[in-house]
Amino acid sequence: VAITAGIPICDLPLVSLPSGEVYKQYQDNVLGQSQKIYPICPSLIVTRLAHVEPEVFFPLIETKSKLSTGMQDMAELPTVIKERNIEYQLHRIKLFKSLLYAYPATVDTIRREAMLDVPPLLRAYVWAALLNIKGDINDYYNKLDKIQSLGAIDRQIDVDIPRCHQYKAFLSSPTGHQKLRRILKAWVIDHPDLTYWQGLDSLAAPFLVLHSGNEPLAYACLKEFVRKYVNNFFLQDNSSVMTEYLCVFCNLVMFHDPELALHLQNMGFIPELYAIPWFLTMFTHVFPLQKIFYLWDTMLLGNSSFPMFLGAAVLIQVRETLLSYEFNECILLFSDMPDVDIDIVIRQAMKMYQITPMTMTYRKHSYYQQENELLPPKPAEGGAKYAYNFTKTFLSEHVASFPDMPALKEDLCARIFIQDLAKLLRYQESVSNSGVKRSSYILVVDIRSSDVFSVGHIPDSINIPVTQDLISSDGQPTSPTVQQLLKHRRRRESLTVVVGPNQSATRKFCGTLTSLHFLHVAIAHGGSSALSQAGMLCASI
């Protein structure tokens, strides 16, 4: 048994002349590796794996896989540690190989298993499965004319490629440059309504590294990835797309960490100053590829809005630093991406993703898949997670009523669609009736006048007229109802939905709540009139 390895000593110059010329040791242009062979004794591996149960080598893909007790403990450890454990990787590789052989019939099982982790040796094909790549991709790619001249776009590609993750031997090699150029030109030719922007090269890099010997598959993955996660980002004029994306991102940060969001907002440190490279390149421009592999392992399991949660998780991880900084210090901090723990970012993003009603991240420019689009992980029994996925069918009635960009910018909180709210309230009611202890709570705050509230309101909602002060001059709640609201302020898995008579009053009240650092505040989209049309209001008895 032998392997080829790119060890550091092989990167040292073979000869250095006084004139400054350097002659390196020979490296393969395709693999970027030394050609030296390093023997490995197979008996060591056999001894290491002698205790592994035979079932591990022949996993049953029709039933839910179960790790042994030792491997279950290993599954909870950071990804870097799991990747270095031979026994654990054997379990995962054998299972995923069986699942990939049966793809696409096993796509749901692949997604479920990928929620735990993705074995590095099979990451390329697991990603292709998560992106739903099927069909004759070779013929499709080969028919694209990758030789024709694209004028200014060709020149921009030639400028970008030599700067794209050049610390990777393959991407810095002539072969890597040629392959990346062909993939980028193929994408431009295949999308005549879009254009090439700097950053597309960074998006293509992870797929090319994983599929270095399979250009058509690398291109197919890039095409589907761009359509799902950066839809319309590469329009000739993408200003409205980016503005909408960053506006929803701001509301998402306000939803999960109002104290941090208000601090950044008050000193004018807006996402346009730091987050555009994050989302235009899905973090590939700011993180090395190894971190991108970990990020995308999880991101590919979520919908098109999941990158926003990753961005929010990055901010929250450095929140204490940001809260202590002023504008200029924040600019310096993000001039080069802060050193963050990727495992923590992923866990925080997943937690926020699971407790955020999906309609809060609705964007007109987003790409929505079919009804079977992947849902977030199912909540544990008794846990009231707000994971709800909207599709084209669900949104068809509401797109026209959604506020335009100027109105959306004035919102201090995210919006929740009425149908989404109705589902969550029904879920909360079913959990309450079952006697299971709730881990979350939905509180509807109706800010209309008491007379109007008595005519019709959501059951179990509380009434605090918008004209009423919440806190008295001595710092005490002004009423028992306000006291009930304040108890709800810091509940980590709570949701406060504000129903108002008009947008102005609702925004004002939400602004008051966020200034008090209320977590998870949302505006009921359409207000009381939408609730009335949906038949969700009942009169006081």
C-alpha positions in Angstrom: 0.0 0.0 0.0 1.3 3.5 -0.9 0.1 7.0 -1.0 1.3 10.2 -2.6 1.6 13.1 -0.1 2.2 16.8 -0.5 4.4 17.3 2.6 5.9 20.7 3.5 9.5 19.7 2.7 8.6 19.1 -0.9 7.7 22.7 -1.3 11.2 23.8 -0.5 13.3 25.0 -3.5 15.6 22.3 -5.1 18.1 25.0 -6.1 18.4 28.7 -5.3 20.8 30.8 -7.4 22.5 34.0 -6.2 20.7 35.9 -8.9 17.4 35.1 -7.2 16.2 32.4 -9.5 14.5 29.4 -7.8 14.1 25.9 -9.2 11.5 23.9 -7.3 11.2 20.2 -6.9 9.0 18.5 -9.5 5.3 18.5 -8.7 2.4 17.1 -10.6 0.5 20.0 -12.2 -2.9 18.3 -11.8 -2.7 17.0 -8.2 -0.2 19.6 -7.0 1.5 16.8 -5.1 5.0 15.4 -4.7 5.6 12.2 -6.8 7.5 10.6 -4.0 6.0 7.4 -2.7 5.6 6.8 1.1 5.0 3.1 2.0 2.4 2.3 4.7 2.3 -1.0 6.6 -1.2 -2.5 6.0 -0.9 -4.7 9.1 -1.2 -1.5 11.3 -4.6 -0.6 9.8 -5.8 -4.2 10.0 -4.9 -4.3 13.7 -6.6 -0.9 14.3 -9.8 -2.1 12.7 -9.9 -5.7 14.0 -12.5 -4.9 16.6 -15.0 -3.3 14.2 -18.3 -5.1 14.0 -18.9 -6.9 10.6 -22.2 -5.0 10.2 -20.2 -1.8 9.7 -18.9 -3.1 6.4 -22.4 -3.9 5.2 -24.7 -1.2 6.4 -28.5 -1.5 5.9 -29.7 1.6 4.1 -33.4 0.8 4.5 -33.2 1.3 8.2 -31.9 4.3 10.3 -28.2 3.8 10.9 -27.0 3.5 14.5 -23.5 4.2 15.7 -22.0 2.1 18.4 -21.8 3.7 21.9 -18.2 4.7 21.4 -19.0 6.2 18.0 -22.0 8.0 19.3 -19.7 9.8 21.8 -17.4 10.6 18.9 -20.2 12.0 16.8 -20.6 14.8 19.4 -17.0 16.0 19.1 -15.8 18.8 16.8 -15.5 17.9 13.1 -11.7 18.2 13.0 -11.4 15.5 15.7 -14.0 13.2 14.0 -12.1 13.4 10.7 -8.9 12.1 12.3 -10.6 9.0 13.8 -10.2 6.0 11.6 -12.9 3.9 13.1 -15.5 6.7 13.0 -14.6 7.5 9.4 -14.9 3.8 8.5 -18.5 3.8 9.8 -19.4 7.0 7.9 -17.7 6.1 4.6 -19.2 2.6 4.4 -22.7 4.0 5.1 -22.4 6.9 2.6 -21.0 4.7 -0.1 -24.0 2.4 0.2 -26.4 5.4 0.1 -24.6 7.0 -2.9 -24.8 3.8 -4.9 -28.6 3.9 -4.5 -28.9 7.6 -5.2 -31.3 9.3 -6.1 -33.7 6.9 -4.3 -31.8 7.5 -1.1 -31.5 11.2 -1.2 -33.6 11.8 1.9 -31.4 9.4 3.9 -28.3 11.1 2.6 -29.7 14.4 3.8 -30.5 13.0 7.2 -27.1 11.5 7.6 -25.4 14.6 6.4 -27.0 16.5 9.3 -24.5 14.6 11.5 -21.4 15.1 9.3 -20.0 14.4 5.9 -17.0 12.2 5.4 -14.3 14.2 3.6 -13.4 11.4 1.2 -17.0 11.4 -0.1 -17.8 15.1 0.3 -17.7 15.7 -3.5 -20.5 13.2 -4.2 -22.5 14.0 -1.1 -22.6 17.6 -2.1 -23.7 16.6 -5.6 -26.6 14.6 -4.1 -27.6 17.4 -1.8 -27.8 19.7 -4.8 -29.9 17.1 -6.6 -27.5 16.7 -9.5 -28.9 14.1 -12.0 -29.0 13.5 -15.7 -26.4 13.5 -18.5 -24.2 16.2 -17.1 -21.2 15.3 -19.3 -23.1 15.8 -22.6 -24.6 19.1 -21.4 -21.3 20.5 -20.3 -19.4 19.3 -23.4 -22.0 21.1 -25.7 -21.2 24.5 -24.1 -18.8 26.5 -26.3 -16.0 27.3 -23.8 -13.6 28.5 -26.4 -15.5 31.5 -27.8 -14.3 35.0 -26.9 -16.2 36.8 -24.2 -14.3 40.1 -24.6 -14.2 42.1 -21.3 -15.4 39.1 -19.3 -12.5 37.0 -20.5 -10.1 39.7 -19.3 -11.8 39.9 -15.9 -11.7 36.2 -15.5 -8.0 36.2 -16.3 -7.4 38.8 -13.6 -9.5 36.9 -11.0 -8.2 33.4 -11.5 -4.6 34.0 -10.3 -6.0 35.5 -7.1 -8.4 32.7 -6.3 -7.3 30.6 -3.3 -3.7 30.3 -4.6 -2.5 28.7 -1.4 -4.1 25.5 -2.8 -1.6 23.8 -5.0 -4.1 22.6 -7.5 -5.8 26.0 -7.9 -2.4 27.7 -8.4 -1.3 25.2 -11.0 -1.6 25.8 -14.8 -4.0 22.9 -15.0 -6.2 24.3 -12.2 -6.2 27.7 -13.9 -7.4 26.1 -17.2 -10.1 24.1 -15.6 -11.4 27.1 -13.6 -11.4 29.3 -16.7 -13.5 26.7 -18.7 -16.0 26.3 -15.9 -16.5 30.1 -15.5 -16.9 30.6 -19.2 -19.3 27.7 -19.4 -21.5 29.4 -16.7 -21.5 32.7 -18.5 -22.4 31.2 -21.8 -25.1 29.1 -20.2 -26.7 32.1 -18.5 -27.0 34.8 -21.2 -29.4 36.8 -18.9 -26.7 37.1 -16.3 -23.2 38.4 -16.2 -19.8 37.6 -14.6 -19.0 39.3 -11.4 -15.9 39.0 -9.3 -16.7 36.4 -6.8 -18.0 33.7 -9.1 -14.5 32.3 -9.3 -14.5 31.9 -5.5 -17.9 30.1 -5.7 -16.5 27.7 -8.3 -13.3 27.0 -6.4 -14.7 24.5 -3.8 -16.5 22.4 -6.4 -13.4 22.4 -8.7 -11.1 21.3 -5.8 -13.5 18.4 -4.9 -14.1 17.4 -8.5 -10.7 18.1 -9.9 -11.0 15.2 -12.3 -14.6 15.7 -13.3 -15.2 19.1 -14.8 -18.8 18.5 -15.9 -19.8 17.5 -12.3 -18.0 20.5 -10.9 -19.9 22.7 -13.3 -23.3 21.1 -12.6 -22.8 21.6 -8.8 -21.8 25.3 -9.4 -24.8 26.0 -11.6 -27.3 24.5 -9.1 -25.6 26.2 -6.2 -25.7 29.6 -7.8 -29.4 29.2 -8.7 -30.3 28.2 -5.1 -28.2 30.4 -2.9 -27.2 33.5 -5.0 -30.2 33.7 -7.3 -30.1 37.0 -9.4 -26.9 38.1 -7.6 -25.2 38.1 -11.0 -27.6 40.4 -12.8 -26.1 43.2 -14.7 -27.7 45.5 -12.1 -27.9 43.6 -8.9 -28.4 46.5 -6.6 -32.0 45.8 -5.7 -31.2 42.1 -5.1 -28.3 42.9 -2.7 -30.3 45.7 -1.0 -33.2 43.3 -0.3 -30.9 40.6 0.9 -29.0 42.8 3.3 -32.3 44.4 4.6 -33.7 40.9 5.5 -30.3 40.1 7.1 -30.5 43.2 9.3 -34.0 42.2 10.4 -32.8 38.7 11.2 -30.0 40.0 13.4 -32.5 42.3 15.1 -34.7 39.3 15.7 -32.0 37.2 17.4 -29.8 39.9 19.0 -31.5 43.3 19.2 -28.8 44.7 21.5 -26.1 44.0 19.0 -28.2 45.1 16.0 -29.1 48.4 17.6 -25.5 49.1 18.5 -24.3 48.5 14.9 -27.3 50.5 13.5 -26.8 53.5 15.8 -23.2 54.0 14.8 -23.9 53.5 11.1 -22.0 50.2 10.7 -24.4 48.8 8.1 -24.1 45.4 6.3 -23.1 47.2 3.1 -19.8 47.9 4.7 -18.8 44.3 5.5 -21.4 41.7 4.4 -21.5 42.0 0.6 -18.4 39.8 0.1 -19.8 37.3 2.6 -23.0 36.7 0.7 -21.9 37.3 -2.9 -19.3 34.6 -2.5 -21.0 32.6 0.3 -18.0 33.3 2.5 -15.5 31.8 0.1 -13.8 35.2 -0.3 -13.3 35.5 3.5 -12.6 32.0 4.7 -10.1 29.4 3.6 -11.4 26.4 1.7 -11.1 24.0 4.6 -13.5 26.2 6.7 -15.8 26.5 3.6 -16.1 22.8 3.4 -17.4 22.6 6.9 -19.7 25.6 6.4 -21.2 24.3 3.2 -21.6 20.8 4.6 -24.4 22.3 6.7 -25.5 25.1 4.4 -26.4 22.7 1.6 -29.0 21.2 4.0 -30.8 24.5 4.5 -32.9 26.6 2.1 -31.7 29.7 0.2 -31.9 31.9 3.4 -29.5 29.8 5.5 -26.4 31.8 4.6 -28.0 34.8 6.5 -28.0 32.7 9.6 -24.4 31.9 9.2 -23.7 35.6 8.8 -25.7 36.4 12.0 -23.8 33.6 13.8 -20.5 35.2 12.8 -21.6 38.6 14.3 -22.9 37.0 17.4 -19.7 35.1 18.0 -17.8 38.4 18.1 -20.6 40.4 19.7 -18.7 41.3 22.9 -16.0 42.8 20.8 -18.4 44.6 18.6 -20.4 46.0 21.5 -17.2 47.5 22.9 -16.0 49.0 19.6 -16.8 52.2 17.8 -17.3 52.6 14.0 -13.6 52.9 13.0 -12.7 49.9 15.1 -15.4 47.8 13.6 -14.2 48.8 10.1 -10.7 47.5 11.0 -12.1 44.4 12.6 -13.9 43.3 9.4 -11.2 44.6 7.0 -10.0 41.0 7.5 -12.4 38.4 8.7 -12.1 37.8 12.5 -10.9 34.4 13.6 -14.0 32.6 14.5 -14.7 29.0 15.5 -16.5 27.4 12.6 -18.1 24.7 14.6 -19.6 27.2 17.0 -20.8 29.3 14.0 -22.5 26.3 12.5 -24.2 25.2 15.7 -25.4 28.8 16.4 -26.7 29.2 12.8 -28.6 25.9 13.0 -30.2 26.8 16.3 -31.4 30.2 15.0 -32.5 28.5 11.8 -34.7 26.1 13.6 -36.4 28.6 15.8 -37.1 31.2 13.1 -40.3 31.1 11.2 -39.2 30.8 7.6 -41.5 33.5 6.2 -39.4 36.0 8.1 -36.6 35.5 5.6 -38.8 35.7 2.5 -37.3 37.6 -0.4 -38.8 38.4 -3.7 -35.5 37.6 -5.5 -35.0 34.2 -3.8 -35.2 30.9 -5.6 -37.9 28.6 -4.3 -37.8 24.9 -5.1 -40.7 22.4 -5.4 -42.9 21.3 -2.5 -40.4 18.7 -1.3 -37.6 21.2 -0.6 -35.5 20.1 2.3 -36.9 21.0 5.7 -34.7 21.8 8.7 -34.2 18.9 11.1 -37.4 17.8 12.8 -37.9 19.1 16.3 -37.4 16.8 19.3 -40.7 15.5 20.8 -42.1 18.2 23.0 -40.0 21.0 21.5 -41.9 23.7 19.6 -39.5 24.6 16.9 -40.7 27.1 14.3 -39.1 25.3 11.3 -41.6 25.8 8.5 -40.8 25.9 4.9 -42.6 28.0 2.4 -42.9 27.2 -1.3 -44.2 28.8 -4.4 -47.7 27.5 -3.6 -47.7 29.1 -0.2 -46.3 32.4 -1.4 -48.5 32.8 -4.5 -51.2 34.7 -2.5 -48.8 37.0 -0.6 -46.1 38.2 -2.9 -48.2 41.1 -4.2 -49.0 42.3 -0.7 -45.4 42.2 0.5 -44.0 45.6 1.1 -41.7 47.3 -1.4 -38.1 48.0 -0.5 -38.5 51.5 1.0 -41.2 50.1 3.3 -39.2 47.0 4.2 -36.3 49.2 5.2 -38.5 51.1 7.7 -39.4 47.9 9.5 -37.5 47.5 12.7 -38.4 43.8 12.9 -38.9 40.9 10.6 -42.4 40.0 9.3 -44.3 36.8 9.8 -47.0 35.7 7.3 -50.4 35.0 8.8 -50.5 31.4 7.5 -47.1 30.8 9.2 -48.4 32.3 12.5 -51.6 30.2 12.3 -49.6 27.0 11.9 -47.4 27.9 14.9 -50.4 28.7 17.1 -52.0 25.4 16.2 -48.8 23.6 17.0 -48.6 25.4 20.3 -52.2 24.5 21.1 -51.6 20.8 20.3 -48.5 20.7 22.5 -50.4 22.3 25.4 -53.3 19.9 25.0 -51.0 16.9 25.0 -49.6 17.9 28.4 -46.0 18.0 27.2 -43.9 20.7 28.8 -43.3 23.5 26.3 -39.8 24.6 25.5 -41.0 27.7 23.7 -43.9 30.1 23.8 -45.7 32.3 21.3 -47.1 35.6 22.6 -49.4 37.7 20.4 -49.5 41.4 21.5 -52.5 43.3 20.1 -51.8 47.0 20.2 -55.2 48.2 19.0 -57.6 50.0 21.3 -59.3 48.0 24.0 -62.7 48.5 22.4 -61.5 47.2 19.0 -59.7 44.3 20.7 -62.8 43.2 22.5 -64.7 43.0 19.2 -62.2 40.5 17.7 -58.7 39.2 18.7 -56.5 36.0 18.6 -57.3 33.7 21.5 -54.8 34.1 24.4 -53.4 37.3 23.0 -52.8 40.2 25.3 -53.9 43.8 24.7 -51.5 46.7 25.2 -52.8 49.8 23.3 -50.1 51.6 21.4 -50.9 54.8 23.3 -50.0 53.1 26.7 -46.5 53.4 28.2 -44.8 50.2 29.1 -42.6 51.5 31.8 -43.5 54.1 34.4 -41.2 56.9 35.5 -40.0 54.8 38.5 -39.1 51.9 36.2 -42.1 49.7 36.9 -44.5 48.0 34.5 -47.6 50.1 34.0 -50.0 47.2 34.2 -50.2 43.5 34.9 -50.5 42.9 31.1 -47.2 44.8 30.6 -45.6 42.8 33.4 -46.7 39.6 31.5 -45.1 40.9 28.4 -41.8 41.8 30.2 -41.5 38.3 31.6 -41.5 37.2 28.0 -38.6 39.4 27.0 -35.5 37.2 27.5 -37.0 33.8 26.8 -34.6 32.2 24.3 -37.1 30.1 22.4 -40.0 32.6 22.5 -41.8 34.5 19.8 -43.5 37.8 20.3 -45.8 38.8 17.4 -47.2 42.3 17.3 -50.6 42.9 15.7 -51.4 46.6 15.0 -54.0 48.7 13.3 -51.5 50.1 10.8 -47.8 49.9 9.8 -46.8 53.1 11.6 -48.2 52.1 15.0 -46.8 48.6 14.7 -43.3 49.8 13.8 -43.4 52.3 16.7 -44.3 49.6 19.2 -41.8 47.1 17.8 -39.2 49.8 18.1 -40.0 50.1 21.8 -39.6 46.4 22.3 -36.3 46.2 20.5 -35.0 49.2 22.5 -35.8 47.1 25.6 -33.8 44.2 24.0 -36.7 41.9 23.5 -35.7 38.7 21.7 -37.7 37.3 18.7 -40.1 40.2 18.0 -42.0 40.0 14.7 -44.7 42.0 12.9 -47.8 40.2 11.8 -47.8 40.8 8.0 -51.1 42.4 7.0 -52.0 43.3 10.6 -55.5 42.8 12.0 -57.2 43.0 8.6 -55.2 40.0 7.4 -56.1 38.1 10.6 -59.7 38.9 10.2 -59.7 37.7 6.6 -58.1 34.5 7.7 -60.8 33.9 10.3 -58.4 34.0 13.2 -60.2 36.6 15.4 -62.8 35.9 18.0 -64.8 38.3 20.2 -64.3 38.6 24.0 -66.8 36.6 26.0 
